[in-house]
């Protein structure tokens, strides 16, 4: 350690001030030297920002800064040596030195500026680490080659043929360099890098002595994402890369990425991101444009590391529900329980389990993630018939009161549906598509005789079944960039029927008439939609015969409701004193376009106030 005096931070002045490190030039083995200075980020002065992984948090190394010593981690030493120029100084912002890490108040205050810091940088320098196994250049060259392939029409078509029609003939080893890149400790799934690399600022990824432009890497990932089955076959986590690109750049409000304008959607969508402090599930997104989308209560949030996780999550849920300008229930839609007390348990035991829950059942716990959200903001489902939410919150008791309609009661529920359950694989002996039909719906063969809900003028039961498992096929419309309501039901039916005909081709379970319905249907579209919607959810049937795709924790006796403001119906669990637990959102065939609201308006069903604890 140096005998120089230790560097002591002086408090930052009020306003948008940050510290910039000017790192002095030097050779590969020269000590690190630099100078910290204040910068008002509104002045537009030039600097670059650094993204890296902390690794071992021990700050056992030193940099000489303003002729005094500052401690830093080994990983940051590697990053600074890599980006230091030989003959010129370089102005950078790097969190470990630009923020006083020992000052909790300053850390909370600087979190508010993180997005602006990276957005205003002239370039983001991403340090992926040392190239210890000499893999970097091979990985980056593979990306450059793929970039050229996708730019040429003929080459791209040849790639498509080889990786669809001849997929099983392709060697897995060809993808090893890309998999090594994605698996680096920098990780494309760390939550803080979403805003570090997700702005308009250009970025360069540095791995050892090699480097590659971020736009090129993302472009290749975007093209590879179209090859769904190839990605699954080789285990390529391309979506981790694709997710990051311009995530903090406001999208076209009429485009397919308009979902990102919802703060609740974005917090849920980031569930795969890794972190150390669960409070950062919220704090890492406070610079996101969705925070300012018309909800003044959300816009007023500030990072506060003195509050507990539970305090922060409850605060966010209350603000999102009470301040939502659209009066929607997307906050409830992102609630996903990994477990929930059962009404079938002994009363005292069940009450004890509810009391022990860290959060009220209606507050999202962003430490848990079970499945994709069904109530996407851009979804065309309208169970609520666009009727706005009517709610209030008893803050002291943490009880949510809201109006809606009780429609039905669950009679039978399946075990959770596994991921990839509907992948087309004729080698599997027991197919979920058959067992759910038999065990939950109480049917054997697939035909076009039985009608859903026993309504002679209604949909075919098998159509209702395949639509329920795929959440109405709504994701397919998005992928195809088509308006959901412009797609004919016969097209949806053909896709589900095509899967049945192919998956059960070696059986006599599919009637000739249903096989005729499958002509022209794309079984892979249905497979992809069903896997996305049904994975980690349960399939159920109500006492009146409705088909339900809902949370994996739903059980017999739970009630199916349409709550005002909810695009999807919800499953509630009757509890003590007339209250309910929120189980979660669900798809119910025949309730997705305001049918329950019509029944209420005709006087056939009453609305009621639900108290959710």
Secondary structure, DSSP 8 states (H G I E B T S, - for coil): ---S-B-------SSSEEEEEEE----TTS--EEEEEEEETTS----EEEE----S----EEEEETTEEEEE-HHHHHHHHHH--SSS-EEEE-HHHHS-TT-HHHHHHHHTTHHHHHHHSS-EEEEEE--TTS-HHHHHHHHHHHHHHHHSHHHHHHHHHHTTTTGGGS-GGGGHHHHHHHTSTT-TTBTTHHHHHSSSS-EEEEETTEEEEHHHHHHHHHHHTT-HHHHHHHT--HHHHHHHTTTTS---TTSTTGGGG-HHHHHHHGGG-B-SSTTHHHHTTTTSGGGGSS-HHHHT----TTS-HHHHHHHHHHHHHHH-TT---HHHHT---S----TTS-HHHHHHHHHT-SS-TTS--TT---S--SS-TT----TTTT----EEEETTTTEEEEEEEEEEEEEEE-----TTTTS--TT-SS-HHHHHHHHTS---SB-SS-BGGG-TTS-BHHHHHHHHHTGGGHHHHHHTT--GGGS-HHHHHHHHHHHHHHHTTTSS-B-HHHHHHTTT--HHHHHHHHHHHHTTEEEEEETT--EEEEETT--TT-EEEEETT-SSEEEEEE-GGG-EEEEEEEEETT-TTSHHHHHHHTTSS-EEEEEE-
